[in-house]
């Protein structure tokens, strides 16, 4: 699928897009959003660029607001879309837990734990009746009534990563445990709690990718949407009714397929999207296949990162490869069978006391 030199080129390309102050945007000079910046930082850690990944996380921590939120978009370090979204507030927890598994950097965990805690505290305050989490704060600081399935599935993973970090820090977070339990129930059985965005492929596979739906239910869910979204030999559509395949979504589907035990299908999807790769290791965001055209005309750090995360989940190259591949590699809070015997703190990860 990818040889070692190709992986190194992709990591080097992501590193080359990073700003000197640690900011990790979509591409050099482009926009930065917290969720995608964290994903790109995880890829840097996978490639041995831990100092760069840590700098990206510290850049984010340095711009967290007093309420635990981040702006939805930055350019040149300046807020250009000030809205506060819940999935942005939560995702640093995933990146920091991933970094801990890869590097064991106690100083980084200690330094960023307050930012993770503030972000996830905000997420729990944004939870709506019924378990779903509001997608954003209104201008008056109250949660909007709308909840998005993809963002909530990502938050399910983020809260569980937060609980793992809380155990490292020696600080129990019972509110997060209650929040993720209600959220898991909503993701598995309350479709009415979320806005109908079923034409987007992410709403199809993200409940599996985030770990809320597992086992037979995961396989059935992925099978149900397969013909609607998968374009053989090219990847998957971002939107069901558009002839546009996107690399990041294809690799995220591959991660969900690994969770569902369909590793061969996952490998096939990562291989299929390699037509988006350039010789320098970068990846185009997407491809409109009737027009034989790259679109948008951009190569993004988060697309390249999704490729590396999928490759790691498939080959188990890093100590963090189970984070996306194995839903039981995290505390069992919120899982459908939370009583299952698991040793989630694999490899004796230890304890960090800030």
C-alpha positions in Angstrom: 0.0 0.0 0.0 2.7 2.5 1.1 6.4 1.8 1.5 8.6 3.4 4.2 9.9 6.1 1.8 6.4 7.1 0.8 5.4 7.4 4.5 8.4 9.5 5.2 7.6 11.8 2.3 4.1 12.3 3.5 5.2 13.1 7.0 7.8 15.5 5.6 5.2 17.2 3.5 2.9 17.7 6.4 5.8 19.1 8.5 6.7 21.5 5.7 3.2 23.0 5.8 3.5 23.8 9.5 4.2 27.4 10.6 7.2 28.3 12.7 5.0 29.1 15.7 3.6 25.5 15.6 0.3 26.3 13.9 -0.7 23.4 11.6 -3.2 24.6 9.0 -4.8 22.9 6.0 -1.8 24.0 4.0 0.8 26.7 4.4 -0.9 30.0 4.4 -4.4 28.5 4.5 -7.1 28.2 7.1 -6.7 26.2 10.4 -9.5 24.6 12.3 -8.8 22.8 15.6 -10.2 19.4 14.6 -8.2 19.0 11.4 -5.1 20.5 13.0 -5.2 17.7 15.7 -5.5 15.1 13.0 -2.5 16.4 11.1 -0.5 16.5 14.4 -1.3 12.8 15.0 0.3 12.0 11.7 3.4 13.9 12.7 3.7 11.8 15.8 3.3 8.7 13.8 6.2 9.8 11.6 8.5 10.5 14.6 8.1 14.3 14.4 7.0 14.5 18.1 8.4 18.0 18.7 6.4 19.3 15.8 3.2 17.5 16.9 3.7 18.9 20.5 4.2 22.4 19.1 0.9 22.1 17.2 -1.0 21.0 20.3 0.6 23.8 22.4 -0.4 26.3 19.7 -4.0 25.2 20.1 -3.8 25.2 23.9 -2.5 28.8 23.8 -5.5 30.0 21.9 -8.2 28.3 24.0 -10.8 30.7 25.3 -11.9 31.0 28.9 -15.0 28.9 28.3 -13.0 26.0 26.9 -13.8 26.6 23.3 -11.8 27.5 20.2 -12.7 29.6 17.2 -13.9 27.5 14.2 -11.2 29.0 12.0 -7.9 30.8 12.2 -5.8 32.4 9.5 -2.3 33.7 10.4 -3.1 33.2 14.1 -6.2 35.4 13.9 -9.7 34.2 14.5 -11.6 34.5 11.2 -14.7 32.4 12.1 -15.3 32.9 15.8 -18.1 30.4 16.3 -17.5 27.8 19.0 -18.2 24.2 17.9 -18.4 21.2 20.2 -16.3 18.8 18.1 -13.5 21.4 18.1 -13.6 21.7 21.8 -13.3 17.9 22.3 -10.8 16.7 19.8 -7.6 17.8 21.6 -8.3 14.9 24.0 -7.9 12.4 21.1 -4.7 14.0 19.9 -3.1 14.1 23.3 -4.0 10.5 24.2 -2.6 9.4 20.8 0.6 11.4 21.5 0.9 9.8 24.9 0.6 6.3 23.4 3.2 7.1 20.8 5.7 9.1 22.8 5.0 8.7 26.5 5.7 12.5 26.9 4.6 13.2 30.5 5.5 16.9 30.3 3.1 17.3 27.3 0.3 15.5 29.1 0.8 17.5 32.2 0.9 20.8 30.3 -2.1 20.2 28.1 -4.4 18.4 30.6 -6.0 21.6 31.8 -6.9 22.5 28.1 -8.4 19.0 27.5 -10.3 19.3 30.8 -11.7 22.7 29.9 -12.7 21.6 26.4 -14.5 18.5 27.6 -16.2 20.3 30.4 -17.6 22.6 27.7 -18.8 19.6 25.7 -20.7 18.2 28.7 -22.3 21.6 29.2 -23.4 21.5 25.6 -25.2 18.2 26.0 -28.9 18.3 25.1 -31.8 16.4 26.7 -31.7 12.9 25.2 -27.9 12.6 25.2 -26.9 14.3 21.9 -24.4 17.2 22.1 -25.2 20.6 20.5 -23.1 21.3 17.5 -22.3 24.9 18.5 -22.8 27.7 20.9 -25.2 30.6 20.1 -23.8 34.2 20.3 -25.3 34.4 23.8 -23.3 31.4 24.9 -26.1 28.9 25.1 -26.1 25.6 23.1 -27.9 25.5 19.8 -30.7 23.0 19.6 -29.1 21.2 16.6 -27.0 18.1 17.0 -24.9 16.6 14.2 -24.3 12.9 14.1 -20.7 12.9 12.7 -19.6 15.5 15.3 -21.3 13.5 18.1 -19.6 10.3 17.1 -16.3 12.0 17.2 -17.1 13.4 20.6 -17.9 9.9 21.8 -14.3 9.0 21.1 -13.0 12.3 22.5 -14.8 11.8 25.8 -13.4 8.3 26.2 -9.9 9.6 25.4 -10.5 12.3 28.0 -11.4 9.6 30.6 -8.1 7.8 29.7 -6.2 11.0 30.3 -8.1 11.7 33.5 -6.9 8.3 34.8 -3.3 9.3 33.9 -3.8 12.6 35.7 -5.4 11.0 38.7 -8.5 13.2 38.4 -11.8 11.3 38.1 -14.4 12.9 35.8 -17.8 11.4 36.7 -19.6 14.0 34.6 -17.8 12.8 31.5 -18.7 9.2 32.2 -22.4 10.1 32.5 -22.2 12.3 29.4 -20.6 9.6 27.2 -23.0 6.9 28.5 -26.0 9.1 27.4 -24.2 10.0 24.2 -23.5 6.4 23.3 -27.2 5.5 23.9 -28.3 8.3 21.6 -25.8 7.3 18.8 -27.0 3.7 18.8 -30.7 4.2 19.3 -32.0 7.8 18.9 -31.6 8.9 15.3 -34.3 11.6 15.9 -31.8 13.3 18.2 -29.7 14.3 15.2 -30.2 16.5 12.1 -30.8 14.5 8.9 -27.6 14.7 7.0 -27.7 11.2 5.7 -26.6 12.2 2.2 -23.1 12.8 3.7 -21.0 9.7 4.0 -19.5 10.7 7.3 -22.9 10.3 9.0 -22.9 6.7 7.6 -19.6 5.4 9.0 -18.7 7.7 11.9 -20.7 5.9 14.6 -18.5 2.9 13.8 -15.3 4.9 13.5 -16.0 6.7 16.8 -16.5 3.4 18.6 -20.2 3.7 19.5 -21.4 1.0 17.2 -19.4 -2.3 17.1 -19.6 -6.0 16.2 -22.5 -7.2 14.1 -24.3 -3.8 14.3 -21.2 -2.1 12.8 -20.9 -4.6 9.9 -24.6 -4.2 9.1 -24.4 -0.4 9.2 -21.5 -0.3 6.8 -23.1 -2.9 4.5 -26.3 -0.8 4.3 -24.6 2.2 2.9 -21.9 0.5 0.7 -23.5 0.8 -2.7 -24.7 4.3 -2.0 -21.2 5.8 -1.3 -18.4 3.5 -2.5 -17.1 4.1 -6.0 -15.0 1.0 -6.9 -11.4 1.7 -7.6 -11.6 5.4 -6.6 -12.8 5.7 -3.0 -16.0 6.9 -1.5 -18.3 9.8 -2.2 -18.3 12.6 0.3 -22.0 13.3 -0.6 -24.2 10.5 -2.0 -25.7 12.5 -4.8 -22.4 14.0 -6.1 -19.8 12.3 -8.3 -17.0 13.5 -6.0 -14.7 11.1 -4.1 -12.6 12.4 -1.2 -9.5 11.0 0.2 -10.0 11.7 3.9 -13.5 10.2 4.0 -12.2 7.1 2.1 -9.5 6.6 4.7 -11.9 7.2 7.6 -14.2 4.6 6.1 -11.1 2.3 6.1 -10.7 2.9 9.8 -14.3 2.1 10.4 -13.9 -1.1 8.4 -11.0 -2.2 10.6 -13.2 -1.6 13.6 -15.9 -3.8 12.0 -13.4 -6.6 11.3 -13.2 -6.0 7.5 -9.5 -5.5 7.1 -9.3 -6.6 3.5 -12.0 -4.1 2.5 -10.2 -1.4 4.5 -7.0 -2.1 2.6 -8.8 -2.0 -0.7 -10.2 1.5 0.1 -6.8 3.0 1.1 -5.3 1.5 -2.0 -8.1 2.9 -4.2 -7.6 6.5 -3.1 -3.9 6.6 -3.9 -4.8 8.2 -7.2 -4.9 11.4 -5.1 -1.2 11.1 -4.2 1.5 13.4 -5.5 5.2 12.5 -5.8 6.1 14.8 -2.8 3.8 12.7 -0.5 0.9 15.1 -0.4 -2.7 14.3 -1.3 -5.4 16.1 -3.1 -8.6 16.6 -1.2 -10.9 15.1 -3.8 -11.6 14.1 -7.4 -14.7 14.8 -9.6 -14.5 11.7 -11.7 -16.9 12.5 -14.6 -14.7 15.6 -15.3 -11.4 13.9 -14.5 -10.6 16.9 -12.3 -9.1 17.4 -8.8 -11.4 19.5 -6.7 -11.0 21.5 -4.7 -7.6 22.5 -6.1 -5.8 22.0 -2.8 -3.7 19.4 -1.0 -4.5 19.3 2.7 -2.6 18.2 5.7 -5.6 16.4 7.1 -6.1 14.3 4.0 -2.5 13.2 4.2 -2.9 12.5 7.9 -6.0 10.4 7.4 -4.0 8.2 5.0 -1.3 7.6 7.6 -3.7 6.9 10.4 -5.5 4.3 8.3 -2.2 2.7 7.3 -1.1 2.6 11.0 -4.4 1.0 12.0 -4.0 -1.6 9.3 -0.3 -2.6 9.9 0.0 -1.9 13.7 3.2 0.0 13.2 2.9 2.4 16.2 1.8 1.9 19.8 -1.2 4.1 19.0 -2.5 1.9 16.1 -5.3 0.5 18.3 -6.8 3.9 19.0 -8.9 3.9 15.9 -8.8 0.1 15.2 -10.0 -1.2 18.5 -12.9 0.5 20.3 -11.9 -1.4 23.5 -8.5 0.3 23.6 -10.2 3.0 25.7 -12.2 3.0 29.0 -15.5 1.1 28.5 -17.7 4.1 29.4 -20.5 4.6 27.0 -20.1 1.2 25.2 -23.1 -1.0 24.5 -21.5 -3.7 26.7 -19.7 -1.7 29.3 -19.3 -4.8 31.5 -17.1 -6.7 29.0 -13.7 -7.7 30.5 -11.1 -5.5 28.9 -7.6 -4.3 29.7 -7.9 -0.9 28.0 -4.8 0.6 29.5 -2.5 -1.5 27.3 1.2 -1.8 27.8 1.1 -0.5 31.3 0.7 3.1 30.2 1.2 4.3 33.8 0.1 7.4 35.6 0.9 11.1 35.2 0.4 13.4 38.1 0.3 17.1 37.1 
